[in-house]
Structure formats: structure tokens, C-alpha cells
Amino acid sequence: MIQRQIASLFFNGYIVLFYAVAYLFYLTSSLSAVDLTLVNEQPVVRTGVISYFKCVSDSPNLPYDVFTRVMDTGSGAYLTSMAHSGPISPESWPGKRLALFPEGGLKRTGVFSCNIGSNGNDQTAIGIKIGASGNVWPDEFTVTASLSEDINLAFRSHSGGRVVWRHNGIIMSTLQTLNHRISYVKQSDAGIYECYQVTRREHLENSYRPIDQGIMRLIVRNCPPMKWSPPNCGRSCRCINGGACDDATGQCVCPPGFKGERCEEACGGNRFGSSCQHSCKPGGSTHGADAEECKSRQFCLLDPYGCSCATGFQGMECTDGCSVGTYGANCRQECHCKRPELCNRFTGACTMGCGAGWKGQSCQEECDPGNFGEGCNMECNCNGGAVCDRFTGECPRGECEYPFTGRSCQTDRIDECDSNPCQYGGSCTDHVLDYSCSCVNGTSGKSCEIDVDECESNPCQHNSTCQDDGIMSFSCECVSGYTGVTCESDIDDCVDHSCVNGATCVDEVDAYKCACESGYIGTYCEEICSIGTYYVKETESCEVCAPTSYQSKSGQAFCIPCPLGTASKRNGSISVDECEVKANTSNNGAVFIIVGLMVAVALAAASGLIWYYGFHRKKNRLERVTIRHAW
């Protein structure tokens, strides 16, 4: 029974845990912002020109009727019949496009929205179009304010005259100027504001005038500036580069051209989307980070951001570049460069570096506590570790940490180099309660007090012996045959050579050699090949002439052959007289041949006689035997 109850408790616990996880997943998914951008092309509608809205989103939950009117501002409560919804072109962005054809006239003006769903949580981006011929137009299409702020909504006009304001379709009878100041703004102040001129109150005050009408949208966050998490709003926002902090989640909705948790990373003038994943020019820009491909387009994002031009542009039609010292979407961001004129209007990057008190890619991040100056590269030196002024480095009450002094507490009042701590000519550099020495060659150590052994680098050459002789000094004891500071030079032993008979002296290590002329030999070439010998260049020696030759002169490189039919009786003959006539070996041979023939003939004759005699004896004997038998 107890085991069954325990098993039931475990099962119920798993069920509760499952539903809790599922609920947290749903809550997280429903609160997370989807990536949605409503691109408003031609926000100022002109006669004869097609005007577009492009709802760009990766969401798979795009409904068929993604585009709607937010409210009737005199152009009707629904989309004009002269509008068509379809795929986005010519860009390859995901989402849908709404084309408002010229035949729709001023019914193409008003407040439009792109609505998509994400896990049951609808997300909306809202954009505004006004007529180009109107006499009244807004300073900005959208204004984002925070609770308790004081703001001013302003319209402009080509001509004077009384104007009528509407807030969410209701006439604001007390307003008759182009400016509306709201003190301590609250959520009920949010919505659509319209302003148009009237000439005859009884005819036009209650009538919509799209041709003369300016439209603006006010977005009110549910928390004070730089705060989120209502109703207490006890958490701080840290968005930069014009990013808007979502008062419900604390996430930064980044302007087109920026991304990152705090919108700290600039992507340049051709990019938009939460991860800068979309480019205004199909295939990407060829102009790098300073591309102007998103010019003349307005980008409307999720609240509380609203609508703005792409980074680097401003104006009603987003065609004007930022003025000097400003950058970003609608050029609302102030450059914090050492030289404002060298600020990149697309990224805020500073060519010469950030000014005092700022750091980061766009120089929009304040110095961390404890740092100050240009690029936040200096450290505070305040008494007790107090934080200094991030621009000047000044400490509270001017109290510097010992041993610093000066306005920014950067001067070390004690010069550790006064005592000349660096030895052997080393140069001293003062530090805070410390010093460092730049030592001359041959010394090392904190104060250059160590004599470097110059022999460690083996400066002496050719197996010579090195002797360290003190600071930057050494000597080499050279082996025989070499000289110089490092024994690098071979002594020329041919200076006083003893080579004779035109021989060439060849220098060697601690010696020399005589290269003899032809016919001479010996250590110094002092000997000449004698009569009866000849000089051999390959062996540099004298060889004795063979018996068939002679040599009657000394120093010759060859032997003279004996005349034809003569030969010398010995090696090394010195005169042709020693070449004697050779024995007649040809007559002796003939005699030998004749004698041989005679012997052969005699032997043949003897053999014939012996044969003849023997044959006839046998024949006679046979005949006698035959006759005897015949008888």
C-alpha cells in the first residue's frame, strides 16, 4: 500500500514538472520577439509611381492577409482595390510585398501594418505613407517615448494658417499650432496623430484631408527611460547606437545596420535584420561598410522601435546623408570621436579613435569605472580606489592616491631615477614607485649591474680561444695561421715565400705551396728535370725516358723517339747516338724457314724410300709364292 502511494506521488510529480516545463517554454516563446521588418519604399506617395510595403520575416506563420490598415485617416478603413499582395521582388527577402498602384491615388496614404503570428503571439510592425503634395508633414513618422518623459510632437508646413490635430481619429480642439508638447507622458498619449490645415472651419474641420495631411505615430514604453520590467521597472537597459529597449523583455531592438545584445556591432549601410542577415542590394553591396544601398527606404520594426531610415540617412524620404558629427538611423546618434569630422556616418567608427570618456566599435560605450580619457585607455589614481571622472580623470575632492599628483592624478611625485640606479651607462625610466633601466650592450639586470660574458656568443673564429675582458670587451687567442679581432683573417704566408723559377705561391693555413712551372719540381721548384727524363704535369714529377726514346735537354715535357729502325739499349738515353741499328730479324726468319723446309723434304724423301722399299719387298715375296704355287 505504501509503495503504491509512493509510486503515485512520483507519477504526479512528473506530470506537474512536465506541465511546468511546457508552460515556461510557451511563455518564453510567446514573449520572444520575432525577426520582423516592414520596409516602406516611397513613404511619400507620388502621382504615377508605384509605392511598396515589404514585410520581411523568416517566420513560417505569415497569414494570407498580412497587410491591413490600422485605422481610417481619411483614405478608408480597408486597403484600396488598387493594391496587390504577393512575393517580395526583386530582392530575395523572405516575406510578402504590397504594391500600391498609382490608380489608387491618395487612398494609398495612411497607417498600414504587417501582422504575423508566432506561437499564438501576434507581432506587428506599423508604417505610414503621406502624400507628396500635402501642405503639412511630420518631423518624424514615429516617436518613441518613455513614461514620465516630456516630449514635443512637431509638424511642418509650407504656409501658415490654422491647423487641426486628431489623436486616434478624435479632434483635439485645443490645438491650433504645428507643435504639441506633452509633459510627463503616459500610455494614453500613445497612438496616431494627424495634423492638417483648414481654411473654412465649417467645411473642413471635421473632414479628413489626405491631400494636406501629415501623420505621426507616438509609441510609449511602460517604463521610465533606460528601465524595463513593469510595473516596478527595476531593471536597467543598456542599448546603444539607437537601439530601443523592450520594456517587457529588456531585449534591444536594434536599428537597421546594427546587431548584438546591446546593438554594439555595426554592419554597415547595406544591411538590416536582427542579425544583419538581409542586404538591400541583391547579391550584396560592392561598396563595403559604407554602402548606400538602403537609401530612400524606411524601416519599421517592432515596438518600441517604430520607423527610421537606414543607418547613415535622414529626412522624410531617407535620401539625405548625416551631417558632420552624427551617424546611425535617422542620424540621431552623436559621434564621440577625437575629431568628429572623421566619424563614419554608417557605423560611428572613428578614424582617429574615440574621444575622452568613450570606447567601443562605434565609440558609444562609456568607460568602465576606474578608466578615463580617449578610448578609456587611462587608469584612475584616486585615493581609496574612488572612481574618477571618465572624461578628465579628476578624482573626488582632488584626492590622488600616493604618490600621484596633478589634476588627473597621473604625475608621479617621486622620481626614482634621481639616484641614478642604472650602472655602466644605462638609461633610467621612472615609474610609479619603481624604475626600469635600458642597459647598454654587455650589461643586464634590474640596474644593469650584471656584466654579460661576451664569450657566450662564441665570437672567436677558427677554433680560437675567447677571453672575457670586462664590460663590452673580449679578446681572442688565435691559432697559428689566423689573425684579427675575432681571428677571422687567414695570414698570407706568401708574403716572404721562397718559390723560384717563376713558380706561383699558393697561400695555405700557416703554410704555403709553390705551383711550379713546367719542367721544375721540388718544394720551392728549385730542381729541373735532367737530361734523359721528361716532366709529367699530372704528378709534378720527372719520369725516365723509355728505351725507344731519348731526351738531350733538361726540363722538357716529352721524350724524343729514336729514328726508324733504331732503339736505345737503356732507359733514360740522353742522345740520339744511343739509338743503335736493330738486328735483322727478318733474314734469320727466312733461314729458319728454309732450313725447316729442307728438313721437311728430307723427312718426306726418307719416308718415301722406306715405303717404296717395303712395298716392293712384299710384292716380290708374293709373286714368288704365287709362282711356286702355280707350279
C-alpha positions in Angstrom: 0.0 0.0 0.0 2.8 2.4 0.9 4.7 1.5 -2.2 1.7 2.2 -4.3 1.3 5.7 -2.7 5.0 6.5 -3.3 4.7 5.5 -6.9 1.6 7.7 -7.3 3.4 10.6 -5.8 6.3 10.2 -8.2 3.9 10.0 -11.2 2.0 13.1 -10.2 5.3 14.9 -9.7 6.4 14.0 -13.2 3.1 15.3 -14.6 3.5 18.6 -12.7 7.1 19.0 -13.9 6.1 18.3 -17.5 3.4 20.9 -17.5 5.7 23.4 -15.8 8.4 23.0 -18.4 5.8 23.2 -21.2 4.4 26.4 -19.7 7.8 28.0 -19.4 8.6 27.1 -23.0 5.4 28.6 -24.2 5.9 31.7 -22.1 9.4 32.2 -23.4 8.4 31.6 -27.0 5.5 33.9 -26.8 7.5 36.7 -25.2 10.5 36.4 -27.6 10.5 38.9 -30.4 10.3 37.6 -33.9 12.5 39.0 -36.6 10.2 41.3 -38.5 10.9 44.4 -40.6 8.4 46.4 -42.6 10.3 48.1 -45.4 8.4 51.2 -46.5 9.5 52.2 -50.0 8.4 55.6 -51.2 6.9 56.7 -47.8 6.0 59.9 -49.5 3.5 58.8 -52.2 3.8 60.4 -55.7 1.5 60.5 -58.6 2.2 57.9 -61.3 4.6 56.0 -59.1 4.0 52.6 -57.5 4.5 52.6 -53.8 5.5 49.5 -51.8 5.4 47.9 -48.4 7.6 44.8 -48.0 7.0 42.6 -44.9 10.3 40.8 -44.4 10.3 37.9 -41.9 11.6 34.4 -41.6 8.5 33.4 -39.6 6.6 30.4 -41.1 3.3 31.9 -39.7 2.8 34.6 -42.3 -1.0 34.8 -42.9 -2.5 35.4 -46.3 -3.8 38.9 -45.4 -0.6 40.0 -43.8 -1.2 43.7 -44.7 -4.0 45.8 -43.1 -4.9 49.4 -42.3 -4.5 50.3 -38.7 -7.3 53.0 -38.8 -9.1 55.3 -41.2 -7.2 58.6 -41.6 -9.4 59.8 -44.5 -8.4 57.1 -47.0 -10.8 54.4 -45.9 -10.7 51.7 -43.3 -9.5 49.0 -45.7 -6.9 48.6 -48.4 -7.6 50.1 -51.7 -8.7 47.8 -54.5 -5.7 49.2 -56.4 -3.3 47.1 -54.2 -1.8 43.7 -54.8 -0.1 41.3 -52.3 2.5 38.8 -53.4 6.1 37.5 -53.0 8.8 40.1 -52.5 10.7 41.1 -55.6 13.2 41.9 -57.0 15.0 41.2 -53.7 15.1 37.6 -52.4 13.9 38.5 -48.9 11.5 36.1 -47.2 8.0 37.5 -46.7 5.4 39.4 -48.7 5.1 42.6 -50.7 2.2 45.0 -51.0 2.1 47.0 -54.2 0.0 50.2 -54.1 -0.6 51.2 -57.7 -0.9 54.8 -58.9 -4.6 54.3 -59.8 -5.3 54.2 -56.0 -4.4 57.9 -55.7 -4.4 59.3 -52.2 -6.1 56.2 -50.9 -2.6 54.8 -50.8 -1.8 57.2 -47.8 -2.5 56.4 -44.2 -1.3 54.0 -41.5 -0.6 50.4 -42.5 0.6 47.3 -40.6 2.2 43.9 -41.2 0.9 41.3 -38.8 2.4 37.9 -38.3 1.8 35.2 -35.7 4.4 33.4 -33.5 3.1 30.6 -31.2 -0.2 32.4 -30.8 1.5 35.8 -30.1 0.8 38.3 -32.8 3.6 40.6 -33.8 3.1 43.8 -35.7 5.2 46.4 -37.5 3.4 49.7 -38.5 4.3 52.1 -41.3 2.9 55.4 -42.6 2.6 56.9 -46.0 1.7 60.5 -46.8 1.0 62.4 -50.0 3.8 64.3 -51.7 1.6 67.3 -52.4 0.5 67.9 -48.8 1.0 71.2 -47.0 1.7 69.5 -43.7 4.2 66.8 -42.9 5.7 65.4 -39.7 9.2 65.9 -38.4 9.4 62.2 -37.9 6.9 59.4 -38.8 7.3 57.7 -35.4 8.4 59.0 -32.0 9.2 56.6 -29.1 8.9 58.0 -25.5 9.1 56.5 -22.0 6.8 57.1 -19.1 7.3 60.4 -17.3 9.3 62.0 -20.2 8.5 65.4 -21.6 8.2 65.3 -25.4 7.3 67.5 -28.3 5.4 66.4 -31.4 6.0 68.7 -34.3 4.7 69.1 -37.9 5.9 71.5 -40.6 4.1 73.4 -43.2 4.9 75.4 -46.4 2.3 78.0 -45.5 0.8 79.5 -42.4 -2.8 79.2 -41.2 -4.8 77.4 -38.6 -4.4 73.6 -38.3 -6.5 70.8 -36.9 -5.0 67.9 -34.8 -6.5 64.5 -34.4 -5.4 61.8 -31.9 -6.6 58.3 -32.8 -9.3 59.9 -35.0 -10.6 62.3 -32.4 -10.2 66.1 -33.0 -8.0 67.9 -30.4 -9.9 71.2 -30.4 -7.4 73.0 -28.2 -4.5 72.6 -30.6 -4.2 75.1 -33.4 -0.3 75.2 -34.0 2.1 72.8 -35.5 3.6 71.8 -32.2 2.2 69.7 -29.4 4.1 69.4 -26.1 3.3 66.6 -23.8 4.6 66.8 -20.2 5.1 63.6 -18.2 3.9 61.4 -21.0 1.7 58.4 -20.2 0.3 55.4 -22.0 -2.9 57.1 -23.0 -0.9 59.6 -25.1 0.3 56.9 -27.4 -1.3 56.4 -30.9 -1.8 58.1 -34.3 -1.6 61.9 -34.6 -2.9 63.7 -37.6 -2.4 67.4 -38.5 -3.9 69.3 -41.5 -4.7 72.8 -42.4 -8.2 74.2 -42.8 -9.4 77.4 -44.4 -13.1 77.3 -43.5 -13.9 75.8 -40.2 -17.4 74.8 -41.0 -16.4 72.8 -44.0 -13.1 71.2 -43.3 -12.5 70.9 -39.5 -14.4 67.7 -39.3 -13.3 66.4 -42.7 -10.3 64.4 -43.4 -7.9 66.0 -45.9 -5.4 63.3 -47.1 -4.0 65.7 -49.7 -2.9 68.2 -47.0 -2.5 65.8 -44.1 0.6 64.9 -42.0 0.6 61.7 -39.9 2.7 60.7 -37.0 2.7 57.8 -34.5 3.7 58.1 -30.8 4.9 54.9 -29.1 5.0 55.0 -25.2 7.1 52.5 -23.2 5.6 51.3 -20.0 8.8 52.2 -18.0 10.9 55.3 -17.5 13.9 55.9 -19.7 16.6 53.2 -19.6 14.4 51.0 -17.4 12.3 47.8 -18.0 10.2 45.1 -16.3 6.9 46.9 -15.4 5.2 47.7 -13.2 8.2 48.3 -10.9 10.6 48.8 -13.8 13.5 48.0 -11.5 15.9 46.7 -14.2 18.2 48.8 -16.4 18.5 48.9 -20.2 21.9 49.1 -21.9 21.1 49.5 -25.6 23.4 51.7 -27.7 23.6 53.0 -31.2 19.9 54.0 -31.2 18.6 50.6 -30.1 15.2 50.6 -28.3 14.8 48.6 -25.1 11.7 46.4 -25.0 10.1 47.3 -21.7 8.7 43.8 -21.3 11.8 41.7 -22.0 14.7 44.0 -21.7 15.9 43.0 -25.2 17.3 45.6 -27.5 15.5 46.2 -30.8 18.4 47.2 -33.0 18.3 49.9 -35.8 18.9 48.7 -39.4 22.6 48.3 -39.8 23.4 47.2 -36.2 23.2 43.9 -34.3 24.3 42.4 -31.0 22.9 42.0 -27.5 23.3 45.8 -27.0 23.3 46.8 -30.7 27.1 47.3 -30.3 28.1 45.7 -33.6 27.8 47.8 -36.8 27.1 46.1 -40.1 27.3 49.0 -42.5 24.9 50.7 -44.8 23.7 47.7 -46.9 22.3 45.5 -44.0 19.2 45.2 -41.9 17.5 42.5 -39.8 18.2 41.4 -36.2 21.4 39.6 -37.3 22.1 41.9 -40.3 21.1 38.9 -42.5 19.4 40.9 -45.2 21.0 43.2 -47.8 19.3 46.0 -49.6 21.1 45.1 -52.8 20.6 41.6 -54.2 23.9 39.8 -54.2 25.4 42.2 -51.7 27.0 45.6 -52.0 30.2 46.3 -53.8 30.9 49.4 -51.6 31.8 47.7 -48.3 30.6 49.0 -45.0 30.0 52.5 -46.4 27.4 51.2 -48.9 24.4 53.4 -49.7 22.2 50.6 -51.0 19.4 51.2 -48.4 18.9 54.8 -49.4 15.3 56.1 -49.9 13.9 53.2 -47.8 12.2 53.4 -44.4 12.5 50.5 -42.0 9.7 49.9 -39.5 10.4 47.4 -36.7 8.5 46.0 -33.7 7.6 48.4 -30.9 9.0 50.2 -29.1 11.4 51.0 -32.0 9.0 52.3 -34.6 10.3 53.5 -38.0 13.5 55.1 -39.2 15.8 55.5 -42.2 18.7 53.1 -42.6 21.9 53.9 -40.9 23.6 56.9 -42.4 20.4 58.6 -43.8 17.8 61.1 -42.6 14.9 63.1 -43.9 11.3 62.3 -44.9 12.3 60.1 -47.8 15.6 58.9 -46.3 17.7 60.4 -49.0 19.8 62.9 -47.0 23.2 61.8 -45.6 24.1 62.6 -42.0 25.7 65.9 -41.1 29.2 66.1 -39.6 29.3 64.7 -36.1 26.2 62.4 -36.4 25.6 58.9 -37.6 23.2 56.0 -37.5 19.5 55.5 -38.3 17.9 59.0 -38.9 21.3 60.4 -38.0 20.2 60.6 -34.4 23.4 59.4 -32.8 26.2 61.8 -31.8 29.7 60.8 -32.8 32.2 60.6 -29.9 35.4 60.9 -31.9 38.5 62.8 -31.1 37.8 64.5 -34.4 34.0 64.5 -35.1 34.6 65.2 -38.8 36.3 61.8 -39.1 33.2 59.8 -37.9 31.8 57.2 -40.2 28.1 58.1 -40.7 27.1 54.5 -41.2 28.9 52.8 -38.2 30.0 55.7 -35.9 33.6 54.4 -36.1 36.3 57.0 -35.6 39.3 57.1 -37.9 41.5 58.8 -35.2 40.0 56.9 -32.3 37.4 57.6 -29.6 37.2 60.8 -27.7 37.6 61.1 -24.0 35.2 59.1 -21.9 34.2 56.7 -24.7 35.2 53.3 -26.1 33.8 50.5 -28.4 33.5 49.9 -32.1 31.2 53.0 -32.5 32.6 54.9 -29.5 29.2 54.8 -27.8 30.2 52.8 -24.7 31.1 54.7 -21.6 34.4 54.0 -19.8 34.3 51.3 -17.2 34.7 52.6 -13.6 38.4 53.2 -13.0 39.2 54.2 -16.5 39.1 57.5 -18.4 40.4 59.5 -21.3 40.5 58.9 -25.1 39.4 55.4 -25.7 39.3 54.8 -21.9 43.0 54.0 -22.0 44.0 55.8 -18.8 43.6 54.4 -15.3 42.2 56.4 -12.4 44.6 57.1 -9.5 42.2 58.3 -6.8 42.6 57.9 -3.1 40.9 54.9 -1.7 40.2 53.5 -5.1 37.5 56.1 -5.8 36.2 56.4 -9.4 37.5 59.4 -11.3 35.7 61.5 -13.9 35.6 59.4 -17.1 36.4 62.4 -19.3 39.2 64.2 -17.3 40.4 61.7 -14.8 39.8 64.1 -11.9 39.3 62.5 -8.5 36.6 63.3 -6.0 37.8 66.3 -3.9 41.0 66.2 -5.9 42.4 63.5 -3.7 45.1 61.4 -5.5 46.4 58.1 -4.5 50.1 58.3 -3.2 52.4 59.0 -4.9 50.4 60.7 -7.6 49.6 64.4 -8.1 48.2 66.7 -10.7 44.7 67.5 -12.0 44.2 63.9 -13.4 46.4 62.3 -10.7 48.8 61.0 -13.4 52.0 62.6 -12.3 54.3 60.5 -10.1 55.7 63.0 -7.5 58.7 60.8 -6.7 61.4 60.3 -9.4 63.1 57.0 -8.7 65.8 57.9 -11.3 67.2 60.7 -9.2 69.6 58.3 -7.5 71.0 57.2 -10.9 70.4 53.5 -10.2 71.3 52.3 -13.7 75.0 51.3 -13.9 77.6 51.2 -16.8 75.8 54.0 -18.7 72.3 52.5 -18.7 69.4 55.0 -19.2 66.7 55.2 -16.5 62.9 55.5 -16.9 60.8 56.5 -13.9 57.7 54.5 -12.9 55.3 54.7 -10.1 57.4 53.7 -7.0 59.7 51.9 -9.5 62.1 52.4 -12.3 63.5 50.5 -15.3 66.9 50.6 -17.0 67.7 50.4 -20.7 71.1 48.7 -20.5 73.9 49.2 -22.9 75.3 46.2 -24.7 77.3 44.0 -22.4 75.2 44.5 -19.3 71.9 43.2 -17.9 69.9 43.1 -14.7 67.5 45.4 -12.9 70.2 48.1 -12.7 72.4 46.9 -15.5 74.7 45.6 -12.8 75.5 42.3 -14.5 78.4 42.0 -16.9 77.4 39.9 -19.8 80.0 37.3 -20.8 80.8 38.3 -24.3 82.4 34.9 -24.9 79.0 33.2 -24.6 78.2 34.0 -28.2 81.5 32.4 -29.4 82.8 35.4 -31.3 86.3 33.9 -31.8 86.5 32.0 -35.1 88.6 29.1 -36.4 88.8 27.3 -33.0 90.5 30.3 -31.3 90.2 30.8 -27.6 88.0 33.6 -26.2 88.8 35.7 -23.1 86.2 38.0 -21.5 88.0 41.2 -20.6 85.2 43.1 -18.8 82.2 45.3 -19.9 81.7 45.0 -23.6 85.2 43.7 -24.1 86.8 40.4 -25.1 89.9 39.1 -26.8 90.7 36.1 -28.9 93.9 34.0 -28.8 94.2 32.9 -32.4 95.6 29.5 -33.6 98.6 29.6 -35.8 97.8 31.0 -39.3 95.0 33.4 -38.3 94.8 37.0 -37.1 92.2 39.7 -36.5 89.9 40.7 -33.6 87.9 37.5 -33.9 90.7 35.6 -35.7 88.7 35.9 -38.8 91.6 36.6 -41.2 93.9 33.9 -42.6 97.6 35.2 -42.5 99.1 35.5 -46.0 102.1 33.2 -45.8 103.2 34.1 -49.4 104.5 37.5 -48.3 108.0 36.2 -47.9 107.8 33.0 -50.0 110.8 31.1 -51.4 109.4 29.9 -54.7 111.9 30.1 -57.6 112.0 29.6 -61.3 108.8 31.5 -62.0 106.7 29.4 -59.6 103.4 30.8 -58.2 102.9 30.9 -54.4 99.6 29.5 -53.1 98.7 30.5 -49.6 97.5 27.8 -47.1 96.7 27.9 -43.4 100.0 28.6 -41.6 101.9 27.4 -44.8 102.3 28.0 -48.5 102.8 25.8 -51.6 104.8 26.5 -54.8 103.0 25.8 -58.0 105.9 25.0 -60.4 106.3 26.0 -64.0 106.5 23.1 -66.5 109.8 21.2 -66.1 110.5 22.2 -62.5 110.0 20.2 -59.3 110.9 20.4 -55.6 109.4 22.2 -52.6 110.3 25.6 -54.0 110.5 24.5 -57.7 114.3 24.6 -57.4 115.0 21.4 -59.4 114.7 20.9 -63.1 114.1 17.6 -64.9 117.6 16.3 -66.0 118.7 15.1 -69.5 117.2 11.7 -70.2 114.0 12.5 -68.3 110.7 14.3 -69.0 108.3 16.4 -66.8 104.8 14.9 -66.1 102.3 17.7 -65.2 99.7 15.5 -63.6 102.2 14.1 -61.0 104.5 17.1 -60.9 107.5 14.7 -61.2 110.3 13.7 -63.6 109.9 10.3 -65.4 112.8 8.4 -67.2 112.5 8.1 -71.0 111.6 4.6 -72.3 114.3 2.6 -74.3 112.7 3.6 -77.7 113.3 7.3 -76.9 115.8 9.8 -75.6 116.0 13.4 -74.3 119.0 15.6 -74.7 117.7 18.7 -72.9 116.7 19.3 -69.3 113.2 20.5 -68.3 111.4 19.0 -71.3 107.9 17.6 -71.0 108.4 14.9 -73.6 110.9 12.3 -74.9 112.1 12.1 -78.5 111.5 8.8 -80.3 114.6 7.0 -81.8 114.9 7.1 -85.6 113.1 4.4 -87.5 114.9 1.1 -87.3 116.9 2.1 -84.2 116.4 1.8 -80.5 118.2 2.6 -77.3 119.6 -0.1 -75.2 118.6 1.5 -71.8 116.1 3.8 -70.1 117.0 7.4 -69.9 119.1 7.7 -73.0 120.4 11.2 -73.4 121.4 11.3 -77.0 120.4 10.1 -80.4 123.7 8.4 -80.6 122.5 5.8 -78.1 119.9 4.7 -80.7 121.6 1.7 -82.5 120.5 -0.3 -85.5 118.3 -3.2 -84.7 119.3 -6.9 -85.5 117.9 -8.3 -89.0 115.3 -10.4 -87.5 113.6 -10.9 -91.0 116.7 -12.8 -92.6 117.0 -15.0 -89.7 113.4 -16.0 -90.1 113.9 -16.8 -93.7 116.9 -19.0 -93.0 114.9 -20.7 -90.3 112.1 -21.3 -92.7 114.4 -22.7 -95.5 116.2 -25.0 -93.0 112.8 -26.1 -91.8 111.7 -26.8 -95.4 114.8 -28.7 -96.2 114.4 -30.9 -93.1 110.8 -31.5 -94.0 111.7 -32.5 -97.6 114.4 -34.8 -96.3 112.0 -36.5 -94.0 109.5 -36.8 -96.8 112.1 -38.4 -99.1 113.2 -40.8 -96.4 109.6 -41.8 -95.7 109.0 -42.4 -99.4 112.1 -44.6 -99.8 111.1 -46.6 -96.8 107.6 -47.1 -98.1 108.8 -48.0 -101.6 111.3 -50.4 -100.4 108.9 -52.1 -98.0 106.2 -52.3 -100.6 108.3 -53.9 -103.3 109.7 -56.4 -100.9 106.3 -57.6 -100.0 105.3 -57.7 -103.7 108.3 -59.8 -104.8 107.7 -62.2 -101.9 104.1 -62.5 -103.0 105.0 -63.1 -106.6 107.4 -65.8 -105.6 104.8 -67.5 -103.5 102.3 -67.3 -106.3 104.7 -68.9 -108.9 105.6 -71.6 -106.6 102.0 -72.5 -106.1 101.4 -72.3 -109.8 103.9 -74.9 -110.4 
